[in-house]
Amino acid sequence: MLNPKEIKKKFPILNQKIHEKPLIYLDSAASSQKPQQVIRKMSSFLRTDYANVHRGVHYLSQQATDKCEQVREKIQKFINAQSSSEIIFTKGTTESINTVAFSYCQSLKPGSEIIITEMEHHSNIVPWQIACQKYNLTLKHIPVLTNGELDLKAYTKILTKNTALVAITHASNVLGTINPLKQIITQAHLIGAKVLVDGAQAVPHFKVNVQELDCDFYCFSSHKLYGPSGIGILYAKKNILDTLPPFQFGGGMIETVTLDKTTFAEPPLRFEAGTPPIEAIIGFGAAIQFIEKIGLDNIHRYETALIQYAHQKIKKVSDLQIIGTAEHKVSVLSFVLKNIHAHDIGTILDQEGIAVRVGHHCAQPLMQKYQIPATVRISFGLYNTFEEVDILIQALNKVKKIMSLPKSPKGDD
Amino acid sequence: MNNRLENLYQETILEHNKYPKNFKKLEKCSSCAHGVNQLCGDDYYVYLNLDKNNIITDITFQGVGCAISKSSASLMTTLIKGKTREEALNLKECFINMLTQNNCSQQCKTCLGSLKLFESVKKFPVRVKCATLIWRALEKALTTTSIPKGEGINQKGDQK
């Protein structure tokens, strides 16, 4: 079993006090903290190895290029892609999805359909809405059942011969639900549709194998994976990538340019216009190394035990409703407290040194479904402990005490 | 409870959160405006009637939001009712100044009456928007004449 207290020591930011209380960071689903190893690697790279990548003849440029390409290979192995040329560096999950929305969708027949789900993050809703307007496509969605799982019967009904793409999250950032992708992908492929998976909330928690899933596109960000922000990837099957037009244009993605005309480079460079965040790529690589050393199976086992413990404890708090009780969940837990708005809970917990996220979590359609304005969301990383859950429970009871008004109502005016 | 929190969640605030005043839709209103805080989903409508002398004869609000935004809205309606348009806009200026500026005059704070207790919100910068949300909506209602689309739809009285 993994030792979270030892791991916590490797994250400098976690060893501090906030409002005079030891920091308890329960917001890793928004962004995880960074281990010393990642910080050190980025800093030493900037001090001794930095130069722009590609086409440099000088030593540093070649070194930087090689190091970035090594990270690409590391990511390929991390998600078991067939080739490193299937890994495209992007700004993050959002840019990865936009790339597919505005590259892949260009060639779709007007009237083709795209299926998303009711539990998507705005980043896996809005690009499709805009692409549908732009290319005359139709957007459909799979509804969410009350327990936070997808309504797969409805999916079967909306999947038709017109479906071109299913864009779906691997794990919900609000409900924690892990979606049964194998089944969803197999069904889509049977009718010839492609599948894009938003893996932002999945890769930090369990092993992802894109070949086994057989998804066509897979996207995730480094910053939720203990790496730096500003970098992520788009995985796409090679045969699809070869046919896709570029989404952004500029340096680095070309083969030859004349003043009238340009030919484009082969993938992955075709999709990487402009200088990438070089030091972030290096940090991304260090983060993967960090995770692999601990082992995703260990992380998954530990976090599953932790989230189950949190569920048991939290559901005993009176007047509290957990939003999302699917059978398979990542370590994300949303809840609401009767008559106390999430924002007030967030402020009081903050004063206790506990960092949680409150609000709609960029998933407004889901809030509309549950008819709630906002939830409190706690999300665990590999550095959180059972003890922190106990402190959270005490703090929630404090919230209720602070917000309670024992007096009877005064007359209305 | 630490002092900062005690100052933030004072009894008056909690009371107006739980039992807000003028918390209803005004069926016949001369003006209405919508205020939304994207960060946390606070979502309110303010309704008011302005007579020919520019006096606010009635003002109500409805919507969902946190204790700070709801109590601020409730107290705002009690303060604004009967004031002229000009006075209301001045009070709005005073309230926002109190929460965002360091040089808010004593006179300004005095005219805000019990709303002065929202001064403690200043120590919670992320919550300033909650307290000022309804005042921004009030300003909109007093300076524009159109009634927003979808006005009053799905506005439940209680928090869920």
Interface residues (C-beta under 8 A of the other chain):
Chain A: H19 V336 N339 I340 H341 A342 H343 D344 G346 T347 I348 Q351 V358 G359 H360 M367 Q371 I372 P373 A374 K398 K401 I402 M403 S404 L405 K407 P409 K410 D412 D413
Chain B: M1 N2 R4 L5 L8 Y9 E11 L14 E15 N17 K18 Y19 K21 N22 L39 C40 G41 D42 D43 V64 G65 C66 A67 I68 K70 T78 F124 V126 R127 C130 Q159 K160
